[in-house]
Amino acid sequence: MRPVQTLLQRAATALAWDGFVVPDVAVLGQQVSAVVRLLPEVHEWRIQNGWPPRADPSWFRSWFEPAAHDRLPVAAVELVGVLVSESTTDRALQSCGTLLTLAPCAVMLPRSDESQAWSYIELDYYGIGVVVADESSADLMVPPEDRSPEFGPSLFGRWLLEVLYERVLKASHAPAST
């Protein structure tokens, strides 16, 4: 496991986010890491019925056609949370702002001698979690809130689940189809 992945896994553990850590996902103009949980029953159903991940952007565009709505695959993963790495709290709100519409969001900051606790107040107000980490440990400073129900589901969020499903299958070498 690469050091960055280890650090991300430590942060996910500190957040009590159980699932696969998927690093380097491009979401709404941000490079983030996602923690997802594979839904085994749905995954099995999709394998048996020939529904591999549909992560191709052209497939996503077709979802906007009302005639395609009966052909949307059932989500085989659950997005547990989104983790954004930043060097300071200054950019955390900007980085996590739109991601809150999708799932709980937390910023991972480097551990430093300078206390940034005063700046956690605003992040806490918006429901953004804070984890401070270094090479050996990660500590939860502010727990994230799930604000996504306030915004409701979106086709983009649904498509993101397909992208993450594809990445989980590639990482775990699980079959995508029969």
C-alpha positions as CSV (number, residue, x, y, z in Angstrom):
1,M,0.0,0.0,0.0
2,R,1.4,3.4,-1.0
3,P,2.0,6.0,1.8
4,V,-0.7,8.3,0.5
5,Q,-3.2,5.4,0.5
6,T,-2.2,4.5,4.1
7,L,-2.7,8.1,5.2
8,L,-6.1,8.1,3.5
9,Q,-7.1,4.9,5.1
10,R,-6.0,6.2,8.5
11,A,-8.2,9.3,7.9
12,A,-11.2,7.1,6.9
13,T,-10.7,5.1,10.0
14,A,-10.6,8.2,12.2
15,L,-13.9,9.3,10.6
16,A,-15.3,5.8,11.2
17,W,-16.0,5.5,7.5
18,D,-15.9,1.8,6.7
19,G,-15.4,0.9,3.1
20,F,-13.1,1.1,0.1
21,V,-10.9,4.2,-0.1
22,V,-10.9,5.3,-3.7
23,P,-8.1,7.9,-4.2
24,D,-7.8,10.6,-6.9
25,V,-11.4,11.0,-8.1
26,A,-12.2,14.1,-10.1
27,V,-15.5,15.5,-8.7
28,L,-17.0,18.9,-9.5
29,G,-13.6,20.4,-10.3
30,Q,-11.8,18.8,-7.2
31,Q,-9.4,15.9,-6.9
32,V,-10.8,14.0,-3.9
33,S,-10.8,10.6,-2.3
34,A,-14.1,8.8,-1.8
35,V,-15.0,6.1,0.7
36,V,-17.5,3.7,-0.7
37,R,-19.2,0.5,0.4
38,L,-20.0,-2.2,-2.1
39,L,-23.6,-3.5,-1.9
40,P,-23.0,-7.2,-2.4
41,E,-26.6,-8.1,-3.2
42,V,-26.9,-5.4,-5.9
43,H,-23.4,-6.3,-7.2
44,E,-24.4,-9.9,-7.6
45,W,-27.7,-9.0,-9.3
46,R,-25.9,-6.7,-11.7
47,I,-23.4,-9.5,-12.6
48,Q,-26.1,-12.0,-13.2
49,N,-28.1,-9.5,-15.3
50,G,-25.3,-8.1,-17.4
51,W,-25.1,-4.6,-15.9
52,P,-21.4,-3.7,-15.6
53,P,-20.5,-0.2,-14.4
54,R,-21.7,2.5,-16.6
55,A,-19.0,5.2,-16.1
56,D,-18.8,6.4,-19.7
57,P,-19.7,10.1,-19.8
58,S,-21.7,9.5,-23.0
59,W,-23.9,7.0,-21.1
60,F,-24.4,9.6,-18.4
61,R,-25.6,12.2,-21.0
62,S,-28.2,9.7,-22.2
63,W,-29.7,9.6,-18.7
64,F,-31.1,13.1,-19.2
65,E,-33.4,11.6,-21.9
66,P,-36.8,10.6,-20.2
67,A,-36.9,7.5,-22.4
68,A,-33.7,6.3,-20.8
69,H,-34.9,6.5,-17.2
70,D,-36.1,2.9,-17.2
71,R,-32.6,1.8,-18.2
72,L,-30.7,3.3,-15.3
73,P,-28.7,0.7,-13.4
74,V,-29.3,0.2,-9.7
75,A,-26.5,1.6,-7.7
76,A,-24.1,-1.1,-6.5
77,V,-22.1,1.1,-4.2
78,E,-23.0,3.6,-1.4
79,L,-20.9,6.8,-1.1
80,V,-20.0,6.9,2.6
81,G,-18.0,10.1,2.4
82,V,-15.7,12.4,0.5
83,L,-12.2,13.2,1.8
84,V,-10.4,16.3,0.6
85,S,-6.7,16.8,1.3
86,E,-5.7,20.4,1.9
87,S,-2.7,22.1,3.5
88,T,-4.7,24.7,5.5
89,T,-8.2,25.3,6.6
90,D,-8.5,28.4,4.4
91,R,-9.3,26.3,1.3
92,A,-11.3,23.7,3.1
93,L,-14.7,25.4,2.8
94,Q,-14.2,26.2,-0.9
95,S,-13.0,22.6,-1.5
96,C,-15.9,20.9,0.4
97,G,-18.7,23.3,-0.3
98,T,-20.3,21.7,-3.4
99,L,-19.3,18.2,-2.3
100,L,-21.6,18.4,0.7
101,T,-24.5,17.9,-1.8
102,L,-23.2,14.4,-2.5
103,A,-22.2,12.9,0.9
104,P,-20.5,13.8,4.2
105,C,-17.3,15.7,3.5
106,A,-14.2,16.0,5.5
107,V,-10.9,17.8,5.0
108,M,-7.6,16.1,5.9
109,L,-5.0,18.6,7.1
110,P,-1.4,18.0,8.0
111,R,-0.6,17.9,11.7
112,S,1.3,21.0,12.7
113,D,2.6,22.8,15.8
114,E,0.4,25.8,15.0
115,S,-3.2,25.3,16.3
116,Q,-5.8,25.8,13.7
117,A,-8.6,25.0,16.1
118,W,-10.2,28.5,15.8
119,S,-10.7,28.0,12.1
120,Y,-12.5,24.7,12.7
121,I,-15.6,26.6,14.0
122,E,-16.7,27.7,10.5
123,L,-16.1,24.2,9.0
124,D,-18.1,22.7,11.9
125,Y,-20.9,25.2,11.2
126,Y,-21.2,24.0,7.6
127,G,-20.9,20.3,8.6
128,I,-17.4,19.8,7.2
129,G,-15.3,17.3,9.1
130,V,-11.7,17.8,10.0
131,V,-9.0,15.2,10.4
132,V,-5.4,16.1,11.2
133,A,-2.8,13.5,10.1
134,D,0.8,12.7,9.7
135,E,2.8,9.7,8.7
136,S,1.9,7.7,11.8
137,S,-1.6,8.7,12.8
138,A,-4.8,10.6,12.0
139,D,-7.1,12.2,14.5
140,L,-10.7,13.4,14.2
141,M,-11.0,17.0,15.2
142,V,-14.5,17.8,13.9
143,P,-17.0,15.1,12.9
144,P,-18.7,15.6,9.5
145,E,-22.4,15.9,9.1
146,D,-24.4,14.3,6.2
147,R,-26.1,17.3,4.6
148,S,-26.8,15.5,1.3
149,P,-30.5,14.9,2.2
150,E,-31.0,18.6,2.2
151,F,-30.1,18.7,-1.5
152,G,-31.7,15.5,-2.7
153,P,-30.4,13.0,-5.3
154,S,-29.0,14.1,-8.6
155,L,-28.2,12.3,-11.9
156,F,-24.6,13.5,-11.4
157,G,-24.4,11.9,-8.0
158,R,-25.9,8.7,-9.4
159,W,-23.3,8.7,-12.3
160,L,-20.5,9.3,-9.7
161,L,-21.6,6.1,-8.0
162,E,-21.1,4.3,-11.3
163,V,-17.6,5.8,-11.6
164,L,-16.8,4.7,-8.1
165,Y,-18.3,1.2,-8.7
166,E,-16.0,0.8,-11.7
167,R,-13.0,1.9,-9.6
168,V,-13.8,-0.4,-6.7
169,L,-14.1,-3.4,-9.1
170,K,-10.8,-2.6,-10.7
171,A,-9.1,-2.2,-7.3
172,S,-10.6,-5.4,-5.9
173,H,-10.3,-7.3,-9.2
174,A,-14.0,-8.4,-8.8
175,P,-15.8,-9.3,-12.0
176,A,-17.8,-6.6,-13.6
177,S,-19.9,-8.9,-15.7
178,T,-20.3,-12.6,-16.4
